[in-house]
Amino acid sequence: MTDPRVAFAALPPALRGALWMVGFSATFSLMTVLIRMASETVHPVQIAFFRNLFGLLAILPIVWRGGLSALATRRPFLHLARGLLGFGAMVLLFSSFAYMPVAEATALTFTAPLFATAGAALLLGENVRARRWTATLVGFAGALIVLRPGAAAFDPMAAVALGAAALMAVTTLIIKTLTRTDAPNTIVLYMGLVMTPVSLVPALFVWTPPDGRTWVVLALVGLTATVGQLMLVRAYAAADASAVMPFDFIRLLFVTLAGWFAFAETPGVTTWIGGGVILASSVYIANRESRSRPAPETPPPTP
């Protein structure tokens, strides 16, 4: 009998990357439902703390095998900044999942690569040409389709979701800078070491003792977040971002189905149209980057 791991490794890289991305999308959708369930009894800030705590516990055995060398870094303050901004992004993202339709919140998170493109030009001085600026503007037009700014029932939590995407983009730029000097395990380890105590302090001000069911849900949030992050990293390691990013759109389908079954939420057609426009522009930007920069791309951070 053929070992499934051997058979999977023998698949073409693009197909392996696509399968990893589909796995990430399914795991992310499950995490979204779990966050909404946990928010029924505990605050999103407290959920963020437990996500960081359980995520740190999950990554420690992996890092432990490398010894104390995983702590070696020349940029401790940059790790601290990444952790603080990452915590802010996580709280905003979890709040949007808790208080607005999960499909709309997910569609708006697709804007993170667009914010990253603008930030790379403004903060890192990268050369962004007219085509990528045009694609970025088209992507933000897609966000306006989702937001429906002229609608009478505009949800202010949509601005929270966009804020989360913007902060996620900034953390992506910080990660790109850190990868020039630090190993991936070091970056992941410091994320947990910084974000866990940072998230504990504000969580204490809104603390609600979890019941037995909530403890299980919170543990699953940390587990699914960690598993999803590992899948996403493997997707981008297997193939170019431009090859795997189109499969990220299935995340909107999974989240929509999950929201429908779990919470009876049905997104409007504008969510699908706007999400598709946002993703198409992000894929175009990734394709342009892969042509102009042959080096491996850094995958975006996940909550």
N, C-alpha and C positions, 0 to 999 in steps of 0.2 A: 504494500500500500504506500502510495506517495505521501510524504510528509507535507501537510498543507502549507507549512512555512516555506518549504523549498519550492513548492508550486507557485506560491504567491511571489517569492523573490524572482522567479523566472519570468514573470509577466513583464511586458514593456513598461518602461518607467512612467510614461504618461498615464497608462491605465492604473498602475499602482498609486500614483499621485491622486488620480480621480477617485479611486476607492477609499483612500485615506480621507479625502475631503468629504465624501459622502458620509463616512463614519463620523467625522467631526461634526457635520451638520446634524446628524441624528442625535449625537450626544449633547450638543449645544441646545437642541430643542428640548430634550429631557431636562437639562439643567434649568431652562427657562420656566418650565412647568413647576419644577421643584421650588424655585425661588418664589413664584406666585403662591404656592401652597404654604411655604414657610412664612410669607409676609402676612398671612392671616392671623398669626399669633405673635410674631416678633418683628422688630423694626428692620428695614433694609440695611442700616449700618451694622446691626448685630449679625445679620446674615453674612455681610461682607467679612466680618471678623472670623466667623466660623469657616467661611470658604478659604480664607488665608491660613487659618490654623490647620485644618485638615489637609490643605494643599501642601503646607510645609512638612507635615508628618509623612505625606506620601512621597515627597522628593528627597527627604533626608537619607533613606537607605541607598538611593541611587548615587547621591553625592558622597556618602560615607566611604564607598569603595575607592574614591580618589584621594582620600586623606585630607589633611589640612591644606593641601595645595589649592583646594576649591575656594578658600578664603582669600587667596592672594589677589590683590587688586591695587592699581595705581590711581583709581578714581573713586574713592569711597563717597565723596560728596555727590558725585553724579548718580551713584546707586541710590543714595538717600533721596535725591530729587525725583528719580524714576519711581521710587516706592511711594512717595507722597502724592505725586500726580496720578500714579496707577490706582491708589486708594480712592482718590477723588473720582476717577473714571468709573471705578467699580461701584461706588455708592450711587452715582447718577444712573448708571446702567441698571442696577438692581431696582432702583426706585421707579424707573420707567417700566420695567417688567411688572412691578407690583401694582402700579396705579394707572396703566393705560393698556389698550389692547396689545397683546404680545406680538402680533404680526406687524403692526405699525411700528412698534419700537424696534423690532428686528430690521425692518426695511430701512429705517433711518440710520442704523449702525453701519450700513453699507457705505455711508459717506466718509468713514474713517480714512480710506486711501486718498480721498479727495483733499481732506484737510492735511494729510501727510505731504501731498504734492505741493500744496501752497506753502506749508511750513518748511519743506526742504529748500524752496527757493528763497524764502524770506529770512529763515534762521540759519540755514547751513550754507547758503550761497550757491546752491546747486543751479546749474544752467537748465532752466525749464523753457522749452521752446513753445512756439505759438500753438502747435497742435495739442500739446498736453494741457496748456492753459484753456484751450477751447473745450477739450474733453472734461476738464474740471468744472468749467462753468455749466456745461450740459448736465453733469452729475448733480450739481446743486439745483438746477432747474427740476431735475427728477425729485429732489427732496421737497421742493415747493409743491409738486403734484401730490406727494403724500400728505404734506401739511395742510393743503387746501386753505391758504391764508385768508381767502375771502369767505370761507364757510362760517355760518353763524355759530356752529358748535365746535370752534377750534379748541383743541385740547392743549393747555399750556404745558402739560407734561412732555409734549413733543419737543419743546425746547430743551428739556432735561436730557432727552435721548440724544439730541444733536450735541449738547455739551459733553456727553459721555464720549461720543465719536470724536470730538475735537481733542479731548484729553488723551484718548487712545492713540490718536495720530501723533501727539507730542511724545508720548512714551515710545512709539515706534522710532521716532527720530533719535531719541536718547539711546535706544537699544542699538541702532545702527552705529552710533558713536562708540558705545561700549565694546562692540564686537571687534573694534580695531585693536584693542589691548587685552580684553578679558575673554576667557573661555565661556562657552554657552552654559555649562553647569554652574559656573561662578555667577553669571547673570541671574539664572533662575533661583539659585540659593539666596542671593542677596534680596531678591524680590520678596521671598517669604520671610527672611529675617527682618526686613524693614517693615513690610506691610502688616505683619501679624501684630506686633506691639502698637504700631500706629493706629490700627483699626480698633484695638482693644479700648483705648482711652475714650473715644467718643461713644463706643458701644456701651460703656458702663453707665452713661447718662440716660440711655434709653433701654436699659436692660430689662428683659422679661424672662423669668426662669422658664426654659423650654420644658414642655411635657414630653412624655415618652415618644409620641408620634413625631413631634417636631425635632427631637434629637436625631431620629432616623433620617428625616428629610434633610436636616442640615449636614449630616455626614455624607449623604448622597450628593448634595450640592458640591461639597469639596471633592468627592471622588469623580463625579462626572466632569467637573471643571478641569481636573488634572488629566484625566484620560483624554478629554477633548483637546487640551493643549498639546499633549504628546502626539495625537493623531494629526493635528494641524502642522506641527513641526515636521513630521514624516512626510506629509503631503508636499510641502515646499522643498524638502530634501530630495524627493523622488523626481520631481520635474519642475520646469520653470513656472513661475507664478502665472504667466499668461496662459499656461496649459491647464492649470488646476482651478484658477479663479472662477471660470464659468460654472463649475460644479458647486460653487458656494451658494448659487441662487436657490439650490434645492433646500437650503436652510429655511428660506421663507415658506416653502411648501410644507416642510415638516412642522415648523412652528405654527403655521396656520391650521394644520390638521390637529395638532396638539391643543391649540386654543379652542378649536371647535368642539373636540371631544371632552376636554376637561372643564372648560369655562363657558361653552356655548357662545363663543365669539366668532363672528363672521366678518372678515375684512372687506372693505369696498373695493371696487375695481381700480380706484385711484392708487390704492396701496400696491397692487400688482404692477400697474403701469409705471408708477414712480420708482418702485423697487427695481424694475427691469432697466429703466433708464440709468439709474445710479450704478447698477452692476455693470452695464455695458460700458459706461465711461471708465469705470475702475479697471475693467479688463483691458480696454484700449491703452490706458496709462501703463498698466503692467507690461503689456506687449511692447510698448515703446521703450520702457526701461530695460527689458530683456535684450532688445536689439542694440541699445547703446552701452549696456554695462554687462559684460559677460560673466562677471563674478557672481557667486551665489547670492541670492537675494535674502534679506532677513524677513522671516514671516512676521505678520502683525501680531501684537500681543492679544491674548484672550483673557476674558474675565475669570 
